[in-house]
Amino acid sequence: MEILHTGKHVIKGIAWTGQGFITKLEISVDGGTTWLNAKLEPTNNTGYGWQPWSYEWAISKKGEYMIISVATDSYGRTHPNNPFWNNKGYGYHAIDIIKVKVE
């Protein structure tokens, strides 16, 4: 579990879709109870590419948090909750969860 301190933190990531383009990235810092829109960063993606994103998180309350990100593509598809088996894991695209402790 990563340790953070209260204040502002930029959460960054990359999202991918097999076809189309990532049109929305939502992030939850409370384990999926509420969702907020992250910023899709500029990219030269012409399809089948990675979409960088970021979210500025201002946290003032100490405690443990579960950060979840979910992408939606131009076909309306979202990442599944659990990964599907695929040869060598190349097609992994499930929802990612990161736990942090704020002190």
DRENVEXLUM-353811 format. One line per field, with one value per residue: residue number from 0; chain; x, y, z of N, C-alpha, C in turn. Coordinates in Angstrom, 2 decimals. Layout:
REM DRENVEXLUM-353811
n: NUM / ...
chain: A / ...
neast: X / ...
nnorth: Y / ...
nup: Z / ...
caeast: X / ...
canorth: Y / ...
caup: Z / ...
ceast: X / ...
cnorth: Y / ...
cup: Z / ...
This chain:
REM DRENVEXLUM-353811
n: 0 / 1 / 2 / 3 / 4 / 5 / 6 / 7 / 8 / 9 / 10 / 11 / 12 / 13 / 14 / 15 / 16 / 17 / 18 / 19 / 20 / 21 / 22 / 23 / 24 / 25 / 26 / 27 / 28 / 29 / 30 / 31 / 32 / 33 / 34 / 35 / 36 / 37 / 38 / 39 / 40 / 41 / 42 / 43 / 44 / 45 / 46 / 47 / 48 / 49 / 50 / 51 / 52 / 53 / 54 / 55 / 56 / 57 / 58 / 59 / 60 / 61 / 62 / 63 / 64 / 65 / 66 / 67 / 68 / 69 / 70 / 71 / 72 / 73 / 74 / 75 / 76 / 77 / 78 / 79 / 80 / 81 / 82 / 83 / 84 / 85 / 86 / 87 / 88 / 89 / 90 / 91 / 92 / 93 / 94 / 95 / 96 / 97 / 98 / 99 / 100 / 101 / 102
chain: A / A / A / A / A / A / A / A / A / A / A / A / A / A / A / A / A / A / A / A / A / A / A / A / A / A / A / A / A / A / A / A / A / A / A / A / A / A / A / A / A / A / A / A / A / A / A / A / A / A / A / A / A / A / A / A / A / A / A / A / A / A / A / A / A / A / A / A / A / A / A / A / A / A / A / A / A / A / A / A / A / A / A / A / A / A / A / A / A / A / A / A / A / A / A / A / A / A / A / A / A / A / A
neast: 0.86 / 0.62 / 1.93 / 0.67 / 0.61 / -1.55 / -3.01 / -2.48 / -2.51 / -1.48 / -3.05 / -2.22 / -2.56 / -2.85 / -5.05 / -6.61 / -8.18 / -9.35 / -10.47 / -11.61 / -11.73 / -10.69 / -13.11 / -13.94 / -12.85 / -13.28 / -12.84 / -12.64 / -12.28 / -13.20 / -13.62 / -15.51 / -17.99 / -18.63 / -18.15 / -15.86 / -14.96 / -11.98 / -9.24 / -8.71 / -5.71 / -3.98 / -3.34 / -1.83 / -3.21 / -4.44 / -6.16 / -6.32 / -4.43 / -2.72 / -4.30 / -3.47 / -4.25 / -5.32 / -5.86 / -6.51 / -6.19 / -7.31 / -6.73 / -7.76 / -8.37 / -7.24 / -6.60 / -7.50 / -7.71 / -9.35 / -8.52 / -9.97 / -10.09 / -11.95 / -12.41 / -14.17 / -15.03 / -15.32 / -17.34 / -18.97 / -18.19 / -16.94 / -14.26 / -14.03 / -15.00 / -13.46 / -10.54 / -10.39 / -9.35 / -6.52 / -4.18 / -0.94 / -1.51 / -1.65 / -3.95 / -4.96 / -7.27 / -8.79 / -10.56 / -8.57 / -7.34 / -6.09 / -4.68 / -4.29 / -2.77 / -3.43 / -1.65
nnorth: -1.17 / 2.14 / 5.07 / 8.26 / 11.84 / 14.34 / 16.78 / 18.02 / 15.75 / 14.35 / 12.01 / 9.67 / 7.89 / 5.37 / 4.41 / 1.90 / 0.70 / -1.91 / -1.32 / 1.66 / 4.68 / 5.99 / 7.67 / 8.61 / 8.78 / 7.64 / 8.14 / 6.83 / 7.56 / 6.48 / 3.75 / 3.10 / 4.15 / 6.81 / 8.59 / 10.39 / 12.57 / 12.14 / 13.91 / 13.68 / 13.43 / 15.29 / 13.55 / 11.82 / 9.72 / 7.45 / 5.39 / 2.14 / 2.77 / 4.01 / 5.95 / 8.66 / 9.89 / 12.06 / 13.07 / 15.47 / 15.19 / 16.42 / 15.94 / 15.97 / 14.53 / 12.08 / 8.56 / 5.30 / 4.63 / 3.53 / 3.56 / 3.67 / 3.17 / 3.61 / 3.16 / 4.35 / 3.57 / 4.69 / 3.10 / 2.72 / 0.82 / -0.47 / -1.11 / -4.46 / -5.76 / -7.90 / -9.58 / -11.30 / -14.56 / -14.75 / -15.56 / -15.39 / -13.01 / -10.66 / -9.31 / -8.05 / -6.03 / -5.19 / -3.47 / -1.38 / -1.31 / 0.56 / 0.75 / 3.17 / 4.83 / 7.63 / 9.87
nup: 0.00 / -0.91 / 0.64 / 1.21 / 1.68 / 3.12 / 0.93 / -2.43 / -5.12 / -8.19 / -10.05 / -12.42 / -15.52 / -18.11 / -20.69 / -22.70 / -25.66 / -27.69 / -30.13 / -31.77 / -29.80 / -26.63 / -24.87 / -22.46 / -19.10 / -15.95 / -12.47 / -9.20 / -5.81 / -3.58 / -3.49 / -5.43 / -4.85 / -5.54 / -8.65 / -10.69 / -13.39 / -15.15 / -16.66 / -20.09 / -21.68 / -24.28 / -27.36 / -30.12 / -31.02 / -33.34 / -33.28 / -31.80 / -29.88 / -26.91 / -24.38 / -22.58 / -19.28 / -16.57 / -13.16 / -10.75 / -7.40 / -4.47 / -1.27 / 2.05 / 4.25 / 6.45 / 6.10 / 4.70 / 1.25 / -1.73 / -4.96 / -8.09 / -11.59 / -14.58 / -17.97 / -20.87 / -24.19 / -27.68 / -28.64 / -26.55 / -24.75 / -21.65 / -19.32 / -18.05 / -14.79 / -13.91 / -15.16 / -18.31 / -19.27 / -21.33 / -23.86 / -22.71 / -21.44 / -22.91 / -23.69 / -21.44 / -19.78 / -17.63 / -14.95 / -12.93 / -9.59 / -6.96 / -3.79 / -1.26 / 1.51 / 3.41 / 5.27
caeast: 0.00 / 1.41 / 1.65 / 0.62 / 0.31 / -2.66 / -2.63 / -2.85 / -1.76 / -1.95 / -3.16 / -2.06 / -2.60 / -3.11 / -6.17 / -6.51 / -9.31 / -8.95 / -10.97 / -12.15 / -10.95 / -11.17 / -13.86 / -14.19 / -12.16 / -13.83 / -12.03 / -13.28 / -11.31 / -13.90 / -13.95 / -16.57 / -19.26 / -18.85 / -17.26 / -15.51 / -14.32 / -10.58 / -8.89 / -8.02 / -4.60 / -3.83 / -2.59 / -1.90 / -3.78 / -5.30 / -6.83 / -5.51 / -3.33 / -2.91 / -4.85 / -3.07 / -5.25 / -4.86 / -6.88 / -5.91 / -6.90 / -7.01 / -7.19 / -7.49 / -8.73 / -6.37 / -7.29 / -7.19 / -8.54 / -9.27 / -8.63 / -10.39 / -10.30 / -12.74 / -12.45 / -15.25 / -14.55 / -16.26 / -18.43 / -19.72 / -17.70 / -16.11 / -13.43 / -14.75 / -14.54 / -12.46 / -9.90 / -10.68 / -8.13 / -6.04 / -2.84 / 0.19 / -1.96 / -1.52 / -5.22 / -5.47 / -7.90 / -9.77 / -10.50 / -7.44 / -7.61 / -4.88 / -4.99 / -3.34 / -3.02 / -3.10 / -1.24
canorth: 0.00 / 3.37 / 6.08 / 9.64 / 12.85 / 15.20 / 17.81 / 17.73 / 14.69 / 14.09 / 10.59 / 9.54 / 6.54 / 5.22 / 3.50 / 1.33 / -0.05 / -2.67 / -0.61 / 2.97 / 5.61 / 6.25 / 8.92 / 9.04 / 8.05 / 8.00 / 7.70 / 6.83 / 7.51 / 5.91 / 2.35 / 2.92 / 4.75 / 7.97 / 8.63 / 11.72 / 12.52 / 12.49 / 14.67 / 12.95 / 14.26 / 15.29 / 12.44 / 11.67 / 8.39 / 7.28 / 4.11 / 1.06 / 3.34 / 4.33 / 7.27 / 9.13 / 10.63 / 12.52 / 13.59 / 16.14 / 14.78 / 17.23 / 15.13 / 16.61 / 13.60 / 10.91 / 7.28 / 4.40 / 4.89 / 2.61 / 4.33 / 2.81 / 3.90 / 2.89 / 3.86 / 4.07 / 3.87 / 5.31 / 2.16 / 2.63 / -0.29 / -0.15 / -2.22 / -5.38 / -5.80 / -8.95 / -9.88 / -12.55 / -15.27 / -14.61 / -16.11 / -14.58 / -11.79 / -9.47 / -8.61 / -7.61 / -4.72 / -5.08 / -2.30 / -1.39 / -0.80 / 0.85 / 1.15 / 4.11 / 5.31 / 9.05 / 10.20
caup: 0.00 / -1.01 / 1.66 / 0.73 / 2.69 / 2.72 / -0.03 / -3.82 / -5.81 / -9.54 / -10.38 / -13.87 / -16.05 / -19.54 / -20.97 / -24.04 / -26.18 / -28.87 / -31.31 / -31.41 / -29.00 / -25.27 / -24.87 / -21.07 / -18.04 / -14.65 / -11.35 / -7.89 / -4.72 / -2.42 / -3.72 / -6.41 / -4.42 / -6.41 / -9.81 / -11.19 / -14.70 / -15.25 / -17.87 / -21.14 / -22.14 / -25.74 / -27.93 / -31.58 / -31.21 / -34.52 / -33.09 / -31.24 / -29.11 / -25.50 / -24.08 / -21.26 / -18.53 / -15.27 / -12.25 / -9.59 / -6.19 / -3.29 / -0.14 / 3.35 / 5.31 / 6.57 / 6.06 / 3.59 / 0.08 / -2.85 / -6.19 / -9.21 / -12.84 / -15.59 / -19.25 / -21.82 / -25.55 / -28.62 / -28.87 / -25.30 / -23.94 / -20.49 / -18.86 / -17.17 / -13.40 / -13.77 / -16.44 / -19.00 / -19.62 / -22.70 / -24.01 / -22.26 / -20.78 / -23.77 / -23.82 / -20.14 / -19.84 / -16.54 / -14.08 / -12.00 / -8.25 / -6.19 / -2.41 / -0.69 / 2.88 / 3.54 / 6.66
ceast: 0.90 / 0.96 / 1.72 / 0.38 / -0.84 / -2.14 / -3.09 / -1.92 / -2.35 / -1.90 / -3.12 / -2.16 / -2.74 / -4.22 / -6.05 / -7.82 / -8.85 / -9.38 / -11.47 / -11.17 / -11.53 / -11.85 / -14.11 / -13.38 / -12.73 / -12.94 / -12.86 / -12.18 / -11.95 / -14.39 / -15.11 / -17.92 / -19.62 / -17.80 / -17.09 / -14.82 / -12.87 / -10.36 / -8.19 / -6.96 / -4.52 / -2.97 / -2.75 / -2.49 / -4.71 / -6.04 / -5.85 / -4.33 / -3.72 / -3.42 / -4.39 / -4.19 / -4.66 / -6.05 / -6.16 / -6.77 / -6.42 / -7.60 / -6.78 / -7.75 / -7.81 / -7.21 / -6.83 / -8.21 / -8.30 / -9.55 / -8.91 / -10.55 / -11.03 / -12.79 / -13.67 / -14.74 / -15.67 / -17.40 / -19.29 / -19.28 / -16.85 / -15.27 / -14.26 / -14.19 / -13.41 / -11.84 / -10.38 / -9.35 / -7.79 / -4.59 / -1.77 / -0.22 / -1.89 / -2.80 / -5.79 / -6.05 / -8.96 / -9.58 / -9.33 / -7.84 / -6.28 / -5.31 / -3.88 / -3.76 / -2.55 / -2.83 / -1.09
cnorth: 1.23 / 4.36 / 7.46 / 10.57 / 13.70 / 16.29 / 17.41 / 16.69 / 14.54 / 12.58 / 10.50 / 8.09 / 6.56 / 4.19 / 3.05 / 0.65 / -0.73 / -2.02 / 0.74 / 3.79 / 5.69 / 7.62 / 9.46 / 8.17 / 8.55 / 7.42 / 7.79 / 6.75 / 6.94 / 4.49 / 2.11 / 3.48 / 5.95 / 7.98 / 10.06 / 11.57 / 12.95 / 13.26 / 13.75 / 13.88 / 14.23 / 14.13 / 12.45 / 10.31 / 8.36 / 5.95 / 3.06 / 1.58 / 3.64 / 5.75 / 7.69 / 9.95 / 11.09 / 13.04 / 14.23 / 15.87 / 15.64 / 16.50 / 15.79 / 15.67 / 12.38 / 9.64 / 6.43 / 4.61 / 3.83 / 3.42 / 3.38 / 3.68 / 3.00 / 3.74 / 3.43 / 4.44 / 4.40 / 4.38 / 1.98 / 1.49 / 0.22 / -1.36 / -3.15 / -5.32 / -6.80 / -9.25 / -11.22 / -13.23 / -14.99 / -15.04 / -15.08 / -13.25 / -10.53 / -8.66 / -8.14 / -6.20 / -4.53 / -3.78 / -2.45 / -0.74 / -0.60 / 1.32 / 2.07 / 4.45 / 6.75 / 9.33 / 11.70
cup: 0.00 / 0.06 / 1.01 / 1.91 / 2.20 / 1.79 / -1.42 / -4.41 / -7.20 / -9.77 / -11.89 / -14.28 / -17.55 / -19.70 / -22.42 / -24.40 / -27.45 / -30.17 / -30.85 / -30.61 / -27.60 / -25.29 / -23.47 / -20.13 / -16.73 / -13.56 / -10.07 / -6.84 / -3.45 / -2.69 / -4.66 / -6.00 / -5.29 / -7.50 / -10.29 / -12.53 / -14.60 / -16.55 / -18.86 / -21.71 / -23.67 / -26.22 / -29.44 / -31.94 / -32.43 / -34.46 / -32.61 / -30.42 / -27.68 / -25.35 / -22.68 / -20.60 / -17.21 / -14.46 / -11.07 / -8.37 / -5.03 / -2.09 / 1.18 / 4.52 / 5.30 / 6.56 / 4.90 / 2.48 / -0.98 / -4.12 / -7.34 / -10.44 / -13.84 / -16.85 / -20.05 / -23.20 / -26.44 / -29.02 / -27.62 / -24.40 / -22.78 / -20.13 / -17.96 / -15.75 / -13.20 / -15.13 / -16.99 / -19.30 / -21.07 / -22.74 / -23.67 / -21.64 / -21.62 / -23.84 / -22.50 / -20.25 / -18.75 / -15.77 / -13.11 / -10.68 / -7.54 / -4.81 / -1.91 / 0.74 / 2.95 / 5.01 / 6.83
